[in-house]
């Protein structure tokens, strides 16, 4: 079963400088992600960057992920 710590590690590995907070029950997760790379990007672009960092894990291992994304400023 996927843990919040797993998802946190995957996102942080894929998005340099990201600060990630994850809560969840193994099936549904809520994430707050602050990353310098999000600066100047739309919410859709930010979420796409997170999905890219997670790769195939979004299709197989993570069933539901709700995200709040923002740049540090």
C-alpha positions in Angstrom: 0.0 0.0 0.0 1.2 3.5 -0.9 1.9 5.8 2.1 1.9 9.6 2.3 5.7 9.4 2.8 6.1 7.4 -0.5 4.3 10.1 -2.5 6.2 12.9 -0.7 9.5 11.3 -1.7 8.4 10.7 -5.3 7.3 14.3 -5.7 10.4 15.7 -4.0 12.6 13.5 -6.2 10.9 14.8 -9.3 10.6 18.5 -8.5 13.8 20.1 -7.3 13.4 22.2 -4.2 9.7 21.2 -3.6 8.3 21.3 -0.1 5.6 18.7 0.1 3.0 17.9 2.8 0.8 14.8 2.2 -2.1 13.3 4.2 -4.0 10.2 3.2 -5.4 6.8 4.1 -3.6 4.6 1.5 -6.2 5.3 -1.2 -7.1 9.0 -1.2 -4.4 11.6 -0.6 -4.3 15.4 -0.1 -1.1 17.3 -1.0 0.2 20.8 -0.5 3.2 21.3 -2.8 5.3 24.5 -2.8 8.0 24.6 -5.5 10.1 27.4 -7.0 9.6 25.8 -10.5 5.9 26.7 -10.2 6.6 30.4 -10.5 4.8 32.0 -13.4 2.9 28.8 -14.3 -0.9 28.3 -14.2 -2.4 25.8 -11.8 -3.0 23.4 -14.7 0.7 23.6 -15.6 1.7 23.1 -12.0 -0.5 20.0 -11.6 0.9 18.6 -14.9 4.4 19.0 -13.4 3.4 17.0 -10.4 1.8 14.3 -12.5 5.0 14.1 -14.6 7.1 13.7 -11.4 4.8 10.8 -10.3 4.8 9.2 -13.7 3.1 5.8 -14.0 2.5 5.7 -10.3 -0.6 7.9 -10.9 -2.1 5.2 -13.1 -1.3 2.2 -10.9 -0.4 3.0 -7.3 -2.2 6.3 -6.5 -6.0 6.1 -6.8 -6.9 9.7 -5.9 -4.7 12.7 -5.3 -6.0 16.2 -4.5 -3.4 18.9 -4.9 -2.9 22.5 -3.8 0.2 23.8 -5.6 2.0 27.2 -5.3 5.3 28.9 -5.8 7.1 30.0 -2.6 6.3 33.7 -2.9 
